[in-house]
Protein backbone atom coordinates (compact mmCIF):
# COMPACT_ATOMS: atom_id res chain seq x y z
CA UNK A 1 0.00 0.00 0.00
CA UNK A 2 2.76 2.49 0.96
CA UNK A 3 4.67 1.53 -2.19
CA UNK A 4 1.61 2.31 -4.30
CA UNK A 5 1.14 5.71 -2.63
CA UNK A 6 4.83 6.52 -3.05
CA UNK A 7 4.78 5.66 -6.74
CA UNK A 8 1.75 7.91 -7.35
CA UNK A 9 3.56 10.93 -5.89
CA UNK A 10 5.81 13.41 -7.68
CA UNK A 11 8.51 15.26 -5.70
CA UNK A 12 9.84 18.74 -6.50
CA UNK A 13 13.59 19.07 -6.02
CA UNK A 14 14.02 22.77 -6.90
CA UNK A 15 12.84 24.25 -3.58
CA UNK A 16 15.47 23.37 -1.03
CA UNK A 17 14.79 23.14 2.72
CA UNK A 18 12.66 25.76 4.50
CA UNK A 19 14.70 28.77 5.48
CA UNK A 20 14.94 32.57 5.21
CA UNK A 21 15.17 32.47 1.39
CA UNK A 22 12.08 30.27 1.09
CA UNK A 23 10.12 32.42 3.53
CA UNK A 24 11.09 35.57 1.62
CA UNK A 25 10.02 33.92 -1.64
CA UNK A 26 6.76 32.87 0.02
CA UNK A 27 6.03 36.43 1.16
CA UNK A 28 6.76 37.94 -2.27
CA UNK A 29 4.76 35.26 -4.06
CA UNK A 30 1.81 35.73 -1.70
CA UNK A 31 1.94 39.51 -2.15
CA UNK A 32 1.97 39.25 -5.94
CA UNK A 33 -0.72 36.56 -5.82
CA UNK A 34 -3.00 38.73 -3.67
CA UNK A 35 -2.52 41.82 -5.87
CA UNK A 36 -3.14 39.74 -9.00
CA UNK A 37 -6.38 38.28 -7.65
CA UNK A 38 -7.55 41.69 -6.42
CA UNK A 39 -6.73 43.55 -9.66
CA UNK A 40 -8.36 40.97 -11.93
CA UNK A 41 -11.52 40.68 -9.84
CA UNK A 42 -11.72 44.48 -9.64
CA UNK A 43 -11.44 44.78 -13.42
CA UNK A 44 -14.11 42.10 -13.88
CA UNK A 45 -16.46 43.92 -11.48
CA UNK A 46 -15.96 47.25 -13.25
CA UNK A 47 -16.80 45.69 -16.62
CA UNK A 48 -19.79 43.81 -15.15
CA UNK A 49 -21.27 46.78 -13.27
CA UNK A 50 -20.88 49.40 -16.01
CA UNK A 51 -23.29 48.91 -18.91
CA UNK A 52 -21.23 51.27 -21.10
CA UNK A 53 -18.43 48.66 -21.01
CA UNK A 54 -20.66 45.89 -22.34
CA UNK A 55 -18.90 46.01 -25.71
CA UNK A 56 -16.94 43.29 -27.55
CA UNK A 57 -13.49 44.60 -26.58
CA UNK A 58 -14.33 44.75 -22.87
CA UNK A 59 -16.13 41.39 -22.96
CA UNK A 60 -12.93 39.85 -24.32
CA UNK A 61 -10.95 41.72 -21.66
CA UNK A 62 -13.27 40.29 -18.99
CA UNK A 63 -12.45 36.79 -20.23
CA UNK A 64 -8.73 37.60 -20.25
CA UNK A 65 -9.04 38.49 -16.55
CA UNK A 66 -10.91 35.23 -15.86
CA UNK A 67 -8.16 33.37 -17.65
CA UNK A 68 -5.52 35.12 -15.55
CA UNK A 69 -7.27 33.92 -12.40
CA UNK A 70 -7.20 30.35 -13.73
CA UNK A 71 -3.44 30.59 -14.24
CA UNK A 72 -2.76 32.00 -10.76
CA UNK A 73 -5.01 29.58 -8.91
CA UNK A 74 -3.68 26.53 -10.78
CA UNK A 75 -0.08 26.96 -9.65
CA UNK A 76 0.55 29.62 -6.98
CA UNK A 77 -1.19 28.03 -3.96
CA UNK A 78 0.86 24.85 -4.40
CA UNK A 79 4.10 26.82 -4.88
CA UNK A 80 3.47 28.72 -1.63
CA UNK A 81 2.63 25.49 0.19
CA UNK A 82 5.86 23.84 -0.98
CA UNK A 83 7.96 26.87 -0.02
CA UNK A 84 7.14 26.47 3.69
CA UNK A 85 6.72 22.69 4.02
CA UNK A 86 9.46 20.10 4.50
CA UNK A 87 8.02 17.68 1.94
CA UNK A 88 7.49 19.22 -1.50
CA UNK A 89 5.30 16.82 -3.42
CA UNK A 90 2.09 16.40 -5.38
CA UNK A 91 0.11 13.40 -6.54
CA UNK A 92 0.62 12.29 -10.13
CA UNK A 93 -3.03 13.04 -10.90
CA UNK A 94 -2.69 16.43 -9.22
CA UNK A 95 0.39 17.09 -11.33
CA UNK A 96 -1.56 16.33 -14.51
CA UNK A 97 -4.37 18.65 -13.40
CA UNK A 98 -1.82 21.39 -12.73
CA UNK A 99 -0.40 20.90 -16.22
CA UNK A 100 -3.88 21.01 -17.72
CA UNK A 101 -5.06 24.22 -16.05
CA UNK A 102 -1.76 26.08 -16.43
CA UNK A 103 -1.76 25.13 -20.12
CA UNK A 104 -5.37 26.29 -20.47
CA UNK A 105 -4.23 29.62 -19.03
CA UNK A 106 -1.43 30.00 -21.59
CA UNK A 107 -3.23 28.82 -24.71
CA UNK A 108 -6.58 30.49 -24.02
CA UNK A 109 -4.74 33.76 -23.31
CA UNK A 110 -3.07 33.64 -26.71
CA UNK A 111 -6.36 32.92 -28.48
CA UNK A 112 -8.13 35.72 -26.55
CA UNK A 113 -5.36 38.16 -27.52
CA UNK A 114 -5.75 37.09 -31.15
CA UNK A 115 -9.52 37.67 -30.99
CA UNK A 116 -8.93 41.09 -29.38
CA UNK A 117 -6.52 41.96 -32.20
CA UNK A 118 -9.23 41.02 -34.71
CA UNK A 119 -11.69 43.27 -32.85
CA UNK A 120 -9.22 46.19 -33.02
CA UNK A 121 -8.61 45.46 -36.73
CA UNK A 122 -12.34 45.67 -37.52
CA UNK A 123 -12.75 48.77 -35.34
CA UNK A 124 -9.96 50.72 -37.07
CA UNK A 125 -9.96 49.34 -40.62
CA UNK A 126 -13.74 48.92 -41.03
CA UNK A 127 -15.31 51.39 -38.57
CA UNK A 128 -18.58 51.82 -40.46
CA UNK A 129 -19.14 48.06 -40.59
CA UNK A 130 -17.99 47.36 -37.02
CA UNK A 131 -21.44 46.86 -35.47
CA UNK A 132 -22.63 44.70 -38.35
CA UNK A 133 -19.51 42.49 -38.09
CA UNK A 134 -19.04 42.29 -34.30
CA UNK A 135 -22.60 41.28 -33.51
CA UNK A 136 -23.55 39.66 -30.17
CA UNK A 137 -23.83 36.26 -31.86
CA UNK A 138 -20.39 36.73 -33.44
CA UNK A 139 -18.90 37.61 -30.04
CA UNK A 140 -20.47 34.51 -28.46
CA UNK A 141 -19.11 32.35 -31.27
CA UNK A 142 -15.58 33.77 -30.84
CA UNK A 143 -15.70 33.21 -27.08
CA UNK A 144 -16.83 29.62 -27.64
CA UNK A 145 -13.83 29.07 -29.93
CA UNK A 146 -11.52 30.70 -27.37
CA UNK A 147 -12.28 27.96 -24.83
CA UNK A 148 -13.48 25.02 -26.93
CA UNK A 149 -10.40 24.42 -29.07
CA UNK A 150 -7.71 24.82 -26.36
CA UNK A 151 -9.59 22.75 -23.77
CA UNK A 152 -10.39 19.97 -26.24
CA UNK A 153 -6.83 19.76 -27.57
CA UNK A 154 -5.32 19.91 -24.08
CA UNK A 155 -7.67 17.23 -22.77
CA UNK A 156 -6.43 14.85 -25.48
CA UNK A 157 -2.82 15.81 -24.72
CA UNK A 158 -3.36 15.03 -21.02
CA UNK A 159 -4.85 11.68 -22.00
CA UNK A 160 -1.71 10.83 -24.03
CA UNK A 161 0.59 11.97 -21.20
CA UNK A 162 -1.36 10.06 -18.54
CA UNK A 163 -0.95 6.79 -20.53
CA UNK A 164 2.85 6.98 -20.49
CA UNK A 165 4.57 4.57 -18.05
CA UNK A 166 6.30 6.41 -15.20
CA UNK A 167 9.81 5.47 -14.06
CA UNK A 168 10.97 8.66 -12.33
CA UNK A 169 9.26 10.74 -9.66
CA UNK A 170 11.46 13.83 -9.28
CA UNK A 171 10.88 17.15 -11.08
CA UNK A 172 13.55 19.84 -10.76
CA UNK A 173 11.03 22.67 -11.02
CA UNK A 174 8.57 24.55 -8.83
CA UNK A 175 5.46 23.19 -10.53
CA UNK A 176 4.43 20.62 -13.13
CA UNK A 177 4.50 21.30 -16.85
CA UNK A 178 3.85 18.86 -19.67
CA UNK A 179 7.47 18.51 -20.75
CA UNK A 180 8.60 17.74 -17.20
CA UNK A 181 5.85 15.12 -16.77
CA UNK A 182 6.66 13.49 -20.11
CA UNK A 183 10.32 13.24 -19.04
CA UNK A 184 9.20 11.10 -16.07
CA UNK A 185 8.24 8.38 -18.52
CA UNK A 186 10.29 5.25 -19.17
CA UNK A 187 9.85 5.62 -22.94
CA UNK A 188 9.95 8.45 -25.44
CA UNK A 189 6.58 8.89 -27.12
CA UNK A 190 6.67 10.05 -30.74
CA UNK A 191 2.90 10.63 -30.60
CA UNK A 192 3.21 12.91 -27.56
CA UNK A 193 6.00 14.93 -29.17
CA UNK A 194 4.19 15.27 -32.50
CA UNK A 195 0.88 16.21 -30.87
CA UNK A 196 2.63 18.76 -28.66
CA UNK A 197 4.09 20.42 -31.76
CA UNK A 198 0.60 20.53 -33.33
CA UNK A 199 -0.86 22.16 -30.19
CA UNK A 200 1.86 24.83 -30.10
CA UNK A 201 1.57 25.48 -33.85
CA UNK A 202 -2.21 25.87 -33.80
CA UNK A 203 -2.72 27.64 -30.47
CA UNK A 204 0.47 29.70 -30.07
CA UNK A 205 2.18 30.23 -33.42
CA UNK A 206 -1.03 30.76 -35.44
CA UNK A 207 -2.55 33.31 -33.00
CA UNK A 208 0.83 35.07 -32.83
CA UNK A 209 0.95 35.37 -36.63
CA UNK A 210 -2.67 36.60 -36.76
CA UNK A 211 -1.94 39.32 -34.19
CA UNK A 212 1.16 40.46 -36.08
CA UNK A 213 -0.71 40.54 -39.40
CA UNK A 214 -3.59 42.48 -37.80
CA UNK A 215 -1.22 45.14 -36.53
CA UNK A 216 0.60 45.36 -39.85
CA UNK A 217 -2.75 46.05 -41.53
CA UNK A 218 -3.68 48.56 -38.81
CA UNK A 219 -0.33 50.30 -39.27
CA UNK A 220 -0.85 50.58 -43.03
CA UNK A 221 -4.30 52.09 -42.49
CA UNK A 222 -2.97 54.55 -39.89
CA UNK A 223 -0.38 55.85 -42.34
CA UNK A 224 -3.19 56.95 -44.68
CA UNK A 225 -5.38 58.81 -42.18
CA UNK A 226 -5.11 62.17 -40.44
CA UNK A 227 -2.86 62.80 -37.46
CA UNK A 228 -5.85 62.98 -35.09
CA UNK A 229 -7.25 59.66 -36.32
CA UNK A 230 -3.78 58.11 -36.08
CA UNK A 231 -3.47 59.25 -32.46
CA UNK A 232 -6.90 57.82 -31.62
CA UNK A 233 -5.96 54.48 -33.22
CA UNK A 234 -2.70 54.33 -31.25
CA UNK A 235 -4.53 55.04 -27.98
CA UNK A 236 -7.03 52.30 -28.81
CA UNK A 237 -4.42 49.68 -29.67
CA UNK A 238 -1.68 50.52 -27.16
CA UNK A 239 -3.10 48.56 -24.16
CA UNK A 240 -3.62 45.43 -26.23
CA UNK A 241 -0.22 45.69 -27.90
CA UNK A 242 1.57 46.17 -24.56
CA UNK A 243 -0.36 43.21 -23.11
CA UNK A 244 0.53 41.04 -26.09
CA UNK A 245 4.24 41.90 -25.90
CA UNK A 246 4.27 41.33 -22.13
CA UNK A 247 2.62 37.93 -22.42
CA UNK A 248 4.78 36.84 -25.36
CA UNK A 249 7.93 37.79 -23.42
CA UNK A 250 6.75 35.73 -20.44
CA UNK A 251 6.08 32.74 -22.69
CA UNK A 252 9.53 33.09 -24.31
CA UNK A 253 11.23 33.03 -20.91
CA UNK A 254 9.12 30.03 -19.93
CA UNK A 255 10.15 28.10 -23.06
CA UNK A 256 13.83 28.83 -22.38
CA UNK A 257 13.30 27.81 -18.74
CA UNK A 258 11.68 24.51 -19.76
CA UNK A 259 14.49 23.65 -22.12
CA UNK A 260 17.30 24.68 -19.74
CA UNK A 261 16.11 23.94 -16.20
CA UNK A 262 19.63 23.68 -14.72
CA UNK A 263 19.53 27.17 -13.22
CA UNK A 264 20.02 28.44 -9.69
CA UNK A 265 17.16 28.22 -7.22
CA UNK A 266 16.72 32.00 -7.19
CA UNK A 267 16.37 32.15 -11.00
CA UNK A 268 14.06 29.13 -10.83
CA UNK A 269 11.71 30.95 -8.45
CA UNK A 270 11.83 34.20 -10.45
CA UNK A 271 11.07 32.62 -13.82
CA UNK A 272 8.25 30.48 -12.41
CA UNK A 273 6.59 33.42 -10.68
CA UNK A 274 6.95 35.80 -13.63
CA UNK A 275 5.41 33.25 -15.98
CA UNK A 276 2.32 32.71 -13.83
CA UNK A 277 1.90 36.01 -11.98
CA UNK A 278 3.31 38.90 -13.98
CA UNK A 279 1.07 38.75 -17.09
CA UNK A 280 -2.23 38.49 -15.12
CA UNK A 281 -0.92 41.15 -12.70
CA UNK A 282 0.14 43.61 -15.39
CA UNK A 283 -2.82 43.21 -17.77
CA UNK A 284 -5.50 44.84 -15.54
CA UNK A 285 -3.07 47.60 -14.58
CA UNK A 286 -2.23 48.31 -18.23
CA UNK A 287 -5.90 48.52 -19.23
CA UNK A 288 -6.82 50.48 -16.10
CA UNK A 289 -4.13 53.10 -16.80
CA UNK A 290 -4.17 53.25 -20.60
CA UNK A 291 -7.91 52.95 -21.33
CA UNK A 292 -9.78 56.19 -20.69
CA UNK A 293 -13.20 54.55 -20.61
CA UNK A 294 -12.15 52.12 -17.87
CA UNK A 295 -10.48 54.91 -15.87
CA UNK A 296 -13.67 56.94 -16.06
CA UNK A 297 -15.81 54.00 -14.94
CA UNK A 298 -13.48 53.19 -12.04
CA UNK A 299 -13.65 56.82 -10.87
CA UNK A 300 -17.44 56.76 -11.19
CA UNK A 301 -17.79 53.54 -9.18
CA UNK A 302 -15.48 54.80 -6.41
CA UNK A 303 -17.35 58.11 -6.20
CA UNK A 304 -20.95 56.85 -6.48
CA UNK A 305 -20.88 53.32 -5.03
CA UNK A 306 -18.12 53.37 -2.41
CA UNK A 307 -17.70 56.86 -0.99
CA UNK A 308 -21.40 57.72 -1.19
CA UNK A 309 -22.35 54.58 0.74
CA UNK A 310 -19.50 54.90 3.24
CA UNK A 311 -20.36 58.54 3.99
CA UNK A 312 -24.07 57.89 4.25
CA UNK A 313 -24.88 57.61 8.01
CA UNK A 314 -28.68 57.59 8.46
CA UNK A 315 -28.48 57.67 12.28
CA UNK A 316 -26.65 61.03 12.13
CA UNK A 317 -29.32 62.69 10.04
CA UNK A 318 -31.63 65.06 11.94
CA UNK A 319 -35.37 64.90 11.50
CA UNK A 320 -36.67 67.62 9.15
CA UNK A 321 -38.48 70.49 10.85
CA UNK A 322 -41.98 71.31 9.70
CA UNK A 323 -42.98 74.92 9.12
CA UNK A 324 -46.74 75.38 9.35
CA UNK A 325 -48.52 76.86 6.36
CA UNK A 326 -50.48 79.94 7.40
CA UNK A 327 -53.76 81.01 5.83
CA UNK A 328 -54.69 84.60 5.09
CA UNK A 329 -56.53 84.94 8.42
CA UNK A 330 -53.42 83.89 10.37
CA UNK A 331 -54.49 80.33 11.28
CA UNK A 332 -52.33 77.25 10.57
CA UNK A 333 -53.44 74.96 7.74
CA UNK A 334 -52.01 71.42 7.76
CA UNK A 335 -48.70 70.22 9.15
CA UNK A 336 -46.60 72.40 6.91
CA UNK A 337 -43.55 71.95 4.70
CA UNK A 338 -40.26 70.24 5.71
CA UNK A 339 -37.14 72.44 5.98
LUMPANU-384642 format. One line per 8 residues: number of its first residue (from 1); their letters; for each residue x, y, z of C-alpha. Coordinates in pm, 1 decimal. Last residue first. Layout:
BEGIN
NUM	A	X/Y/Z; ...
end
This chain:
BEGIN
339	XXXXXXXX	-3714.4/7244.4/597.6; -4025.9/7023.6/570.5; -4354.7/7194.7/470.2; -4659.6/7239.5/690.8; -4870.0/7022.2/915.4; -5200.5/7141.8/776.0; -5343.6/7495.9/774.2; -5232.8/7725.3/1057.5
331	XXXXXXXX	-5449.2/8033.4/1128.1; -5342.0/8388.9/1037.5; -5653.3/8493.9/842.1; -5468.6/8460.5/509.4; -5375.7/8100.9/582.6; -5048.4/7993.8/739.8; -4852.4/7685.8/636.4; -4673.6/7537.9/934.8
323	XXXXXXXX	-4297.9/7492.2/911.6; -4198.4/7131.3/969.6; -3847.5/7048.7/1084.7; -3666.9/6761.7/915.5; -3536.6/6490.1/1149.9; -3162.6/6505.8/1193.8; -2931.6/6268.5/1004.2; -2665.3/6102.7/1212.6
315	XXXXXXXX	-2847.8/5766.9/1228.3; -2868.4/5759.3/845.7; -2488.2/5761.1/801.5; -2407.1/5788.7/425.2; -2036.3/5854.0/399.4; -1950.2/5490.0/323.8; -2235.4/5457.7/74.3; -2139.8/5771.6/-118.9
307	XXXXXXXX	-1769.9/5686.4/-99.1; -1811.6/5337.1/-241.3; -2088.1/5332.3/-503.5; -2094.6/5684.6/-647.7; -1734.9/5810.9/-620.5; -1548.4/5480.2/-641.2; -1779.2/5354.4/-918.0; -1743.9/5676.1/-1119.0
299	XXXXXXXX	-1365.3/5681.7/-1086.5; -1347.5/5318.8/-1204.0; -1581.1/5400.5/-1494.1; -1366.9/5693.9/-1606.4; -1047.7/5490.6/-1587.1; -1214.7/5211.7/-1787.2; -1320.1/5454.7/-2060.7; -977.8/5619.3/-2068.9
291	XXXXXXXX	-790.6/5295.2/-2132.8; -416.7/5325.1/-2059.6; -413.2/5310.0/-1679.9; -681.7/5048.2/-1610.2; -589.8/4851.7/-1923.4; -223.5/4831.2/-1823.4; -306.7/4759.9/-1457.8; -550.2/4484.3/-1553.8
283	XXXXXXXX	-281.9/4320.6/-1776.8; 13.8/4360.6/-1538.9; -92.3/4114.6/-1269.6; -222.7/3849.4/-1511.6; 107.1/3875.4/-1708.7; 331.5/3889.7/-1398.0; 190.4/3601.3/-1198.1; 232.2/3271.5/-1382.5
275	XXXXXXXX	541.1/3324.5/-1597.9; 694.5/3580.4/-1363.2; 658.9/3342.0/-1067.9; 825.3/3048.0/-1241.2; 1106.9/3262.2/-1382.0; 1183.4/3420.2/-1044.6; 1171.4/3095.2/-844.7; 1405.7/2913.5/-1082.6
267	XXXXXXXX	1636.9/3214.7/-1099.8; 1672.2/3200.4/-719.1; 1715.7/2822.3/-721.6; 2002.0/2844.2/-968.7; 1953.0/2717.1/-1322.1; 1963.0/2367.6/-1472.1; 1610.8/2394.1/-1619.9; 1729.5/2468.3/-1973.8
259	XXXXXXXX	1449.2/2364.9/-2212.5; 1167.6/2451.3/-1975.7; 1330.2/2781.3/-1874.3; 1382.7/2883.5/-2237.8; 1014.8/2810.2/-2306.1; 911.7/3002.8/-1993.4; 1122.6/3303.3/-2091.0; 952.7/3308.6/-2431.0
251	XXXXXXXX	608.3/3273.8/-2268.5; 674.9/3573.1/-2043.5; 792.9/3778.8/-2341.9; 478.1/3683.6/-2536.1; 261.6/3793.1/-2242.1; 426.6/4133.2/-2212.8; 424.4/4189.6/-2589.9; 52.8/4104.1/-2609.2
243	XXXXXXXX	-35.8/4321.4/-2311.3; 157.2/4616.8/-2455.7; -21.7/4569.0/-2789.9; -362.2/4542.6/-2623.2; -309.8/4855.5/-2416.1; -167.9/5052.2/-2715.9; -441.8/4967.8/-2967.4; -703.0/5230.1/-2880.8
235	XXXXXXXX	-452.6/5503.5/-2798.1; -270.1/5433.3/-3125.3; -596.0/5448.0/-3321.7; -689.6/5781.5/-3161.7; -347.5/5925.1/-3245.6; -378.3/5811.4/-3607.6; -725.0/5966.3/-3632.0; -585.5/6298.5/-3509.3
227	XXXXXXXX	-286.2/6280.3/-3746.1; -511.1/6216.5/-4043.8; -538.5/5880.6/-4218.2; -318.6/5695.0/-4467.6; -38.0/5585.1/-4234.0; -297.3/5455.4/-3988.7; -429.6/5208.6/-4249.3; -84.9/5057.7/-4302.7
219	XXXXXXXX	-32.7/5030.4/-3927.0; -368.1/4856.5/-3880.5; -274.9/4604.6/-4153.0; 60.5/4536.0/-3985.1; -122.1/4514.5/-3653.2; -359.1/4247.8/-3780.2; -71.5/4053.7/-3940.4; 115.7/4046.2/-3608.2
211	XXXXXXXX	-193.9/3931.9/-3419.0; -266.9/3660.3/-3676.5; 94.5/3537.2/-3662.8; 83.2/3507.2/-3283.0; -255.1/3331.5/-3299.6; -103.0/3076.0/-3544.2; 217.8/3022.9/-3341.6; 47.1/2969.7/-3007.4
203	XXXXXXXX	-272.4/2763.8/-3047.4; -221.2/2586.7/-3380.4; 157.3/2548.3/-3384.5; 186.0/2483.2/-3010.3; -86.3/2215.7/-3019.5; 59.9/2053.4/-3332.7; 408.6/2042.5/-3175.7; 263.5/1876.2/-2865.6
195	XXXXXXXX	88.4/1621.2/-3087.1; 418.7/1526.7/-3250.1; 600.2/1492.7/-2916.7; 320.8/1290.8/-2755.7; 289.5/1063.2/-3060.0; 666.8/1005.1/-3073.5; 657.8/889.5/-2711.9; 995.0/845.2/-2543.8
187	XXXXXXXX	985.3/562.0/-2294.0; 1029.3/525.0/-1917.4; 823.7/837.5/-1851.6; 920.1/1110.4/-1606.9; 1031.7/1323.5/-1903.6; 666.2/1349.0/-2011.4; 584.7/1511.7/-1676.6; 859.6/1773.8/-1719.9
179	XXXXXXXX	747.4/1851.3/-2075.5; 385.3/1886.2/-1966.8; 450.0/2129.6/-1685.0; 442.9/2062.2/-1313.1; 546.0/2318.6/-1052.8; 857.4/2455.2/-882.6; 1103.4/2267.0/-1102.3; 1355.2/1983.8/-1076.4
171	XXXXXXXX	1088.2/1715.3/-1107.6; 1145.7/1382.9/-927.8; 925.7/1074.1/-966.3; 1096.7/865.7/-1233.4; 980.8/546.7/-1406.3; 629.7/641.5/-1520.3; 456.9/457.4/-1805.3; 285.4/698.3/-2049.0
163	XXXXXXXX	-95.3/679.2/-2052.5; -136.3/1005.7/-1854.2; 58.9/1196.9/-2120.2; -171.2/1083.3/-2403.4; -484.7/1168.2/-2200.5; -335.6/1503.1/-2101.9; -282.4/1581.3/-2472.3; -643.2/1484.8/-2547.9
155	XXXXXXXX	-767.0/1722.9/-2277.3; -531.8/1991.0/-2408.5; -683.4/1976.5/-2757.4; -1039.1/1996.6/-2623.9; -958.6/2274.9/-2376.6; -770.8/2481.8/-2635.8; -1039.5/2442.4/-2906.7; -1347.7/2501.9/-2692.8
147	XXXXXXXX	-1228.4/2795.9/-2483.2; -1152.0/3069.7/-2736.7; -1383.4/2906.8/-2993.0; -1682.6/2961.8/-2763.5; -1570.4/3320.5/-2707.7; -1558.1/3376.6/-3084.2; -1910.7/3234.5/-3126.5; -2047.1/3450.9/-2846.5
139	XXXXXXXX	-1889.9/3761.4/-3004.4; -2038.7/3672.9/-3343.9; -2383.0/3626.2/-3186.2; -2355.2/3966.3/-3016.5; -2260.5/4128.3/-3350.8; -1903.9/4229.5/-3430.4; -1951.4/4248.7/-3809.0; -2263.5/4469.7/-3835.3
131	XXXXXXXX	-2143.8/4685.6/-3547.0; -1799.5/4736.2/-3701.9; -1913.8/4805.9/-4059.3; -1858.1/5182.2/-4045.6; -1530.5/5138.6/-3856.9; -1373.6/4891.8/-4102.7; -996.1/4933.7/-4061.6; -996.0/5072.1/-3707.2
123	XXXXXXXX	-1275.0/4876.8/-3534.4; -1233.7/4567.3/-3752.1; -860.9/4546.2/-3672.7; -922.3/4618.8/-3302.5; -1168.8/4327.1/-3285.0; -923.4/4101.7/-3471.3; -651.9/4196.2/-3220.4; -893.5/4109.1/-2938.3
115	XXXXXXXX	-952.5/3767.4/-3098.8; -575.0/3709.3/-3115.0; -536.0/3816.1/-2751.6; -812.8/3572.4/-2655.0; -635.9/3292.1/-2848.2; -307.1/3364.3/-2671.2; -474.5/3376.0/-2330.9; -658.1/3049.4/-2402.3
107	XXXXXXXX	-323.4/2881.7/-2470.6; -143.1/3000.2/-2159.1; -423.4/2961.6/-1903.2; -536.9/2628.8/-2046.8; -175.5/2512.7/-2011.7; -175.5/2608.5/-1642.7; -506.3/2422.3/-1605.0; -387.6/2101.4/-1772.0
99	XXXXXXXX	-39.6/2090.3/-1621.8; -181.5/2138.7/-1272.8; -437.0/1865.5/-1339.6; -155.6/1632.9/-1451.4; 39.3/1708.9/-1132.9; -268.7/1643.4/-921.7; -303.4/1304.4/-1090.5; 62.5/1228.9/-1013.3
91	XXXXXXXX	11.5/1339.5/-654.2; 209.4/1640.2/-538.2; 530.5/1681.9/-341.8; 748.8/1922.4/-149.6; 802.3/1767.9/194.1; 945.9/2010.3/449.8; 671.7/2269.5/401.8; 713.7/2647.4/368.6
83	XXXXXXXX	796.1/2687.4/-2.4; 586.1/2384.2/-97.7; 263.2/2548.8/18.7; 346.9/2872.1/-163.3; 409.7/2682.4/-487.9; 86.5/2484.7/-439.7; -118.6/2803.2/-395.5; 54.9/2962.1/-698.4
75	XXXXXXXX	-8.2/2696.2/-964.6; -368.4/2653.0/-1077.5; -500.7/2957.8/-890.5; -276.4/3199.7/-1076.4; -344.3/3058.5/-1424.1; -719.8/3035.4/-1373.5; -727.4/3391.8/-1239.8; -552.0/3512.4/-1554.9
67	XXXXXXXX	-815.6/3336.7/-1765.2; -1091.0/3523.1/-1585.5; -904.1/3848.8/-1655.0; -873.1/3760.2/-2025.5; -1245.4/3679.2/-2023.0; -1327.5/4028.7/-1899.1; -1095.0/4171.8/-2166.2; -1292.7/3984.7/-2432.4
59	XXXXXXXX	-1613.5/4139.0/-2296.1; -1433.4/4474.7/-2287.1; -1349.1/4459.8/-2658.1; -1693.8/4329.2/-2754.7; -1890.5/4600.9/-2570.7; -2065.6/4588.6/-2234.1; -1843.3/4865.7/-2101.0; -2123.3/5127.3/-2110.1
51	XXXXXXXX	-2328.5/4890.8/-1891.3; -2087.6/4940.1/-1601.0; -2127.0/4677.7/-1327.3; -1978.5/4381.3/-1514.6; -1680.2/4569.2/-1661.9; -1595.7/4724.6/-1325.3; -1645.6/4391.6/-1147.6; -1411.5/4210.4/-1388.2
43	XXXXXXXX	-1143.5/4478.0/-1342.4; -1171.8/4448.4/-964.5; -1151.9/4067.7/-983.6; -836.1/4097.0/-1193.0; -672.9/4355.2/-965.8; -754.8/4169.3/-642.1; -637.5/3827.9/-765.1; -313.6/3973.6/-900.1
35	XXXXXXXX	-252.0/4182.0/-587.3; -299.7/3873.4/-366.7; -71.6/3655.9/-582.4; 197.0/3925.1/-594.5; 193.8/3950.9/-215.1; 181.1/3573.1/-170.5; 475.6/3525.6/-406.2; 676.1/3794.3/-226.6
27	XXXXXXXX	603.2/3643.3/116.2; 675.7/3287.0/2.3; 1001.8/3391.9/-163.8; 1108.8/3557.0/161.7; 1011.5/3242.3/353.3; 1208.5/3026.6/108.5; 1516.8/3246.8/139.2; 1493.8/3257.2/520.9
19	XXXXXXXX	1469.8/2877.5/548.1; 1265.9/2575.6/449.7; 1479.2/2313.8/271.9; 1546.9/2337.0/-103.1; 1283.6/2424.7/-358.1; 1402.2/2276.5/-689.9; 1359.3/1907.4/-601.5; 983.7/1873.7/-649.5
11	XXXXXXXX	851.3/1525.6/-569.9; 581.0/1340.8/-767.9; 355.9/1093.3/-589.1; 175.3/791.1/-734.7; 477.8/566.2/-674.4; 483.4/652.4/-304.6; 114.1/570.7/-263.5; 161.1/231.4/-430.3
3	XXX	467.4/153.1/-218.7; 276.1/248.5/95.7; 0.0/0.0/0.0
end
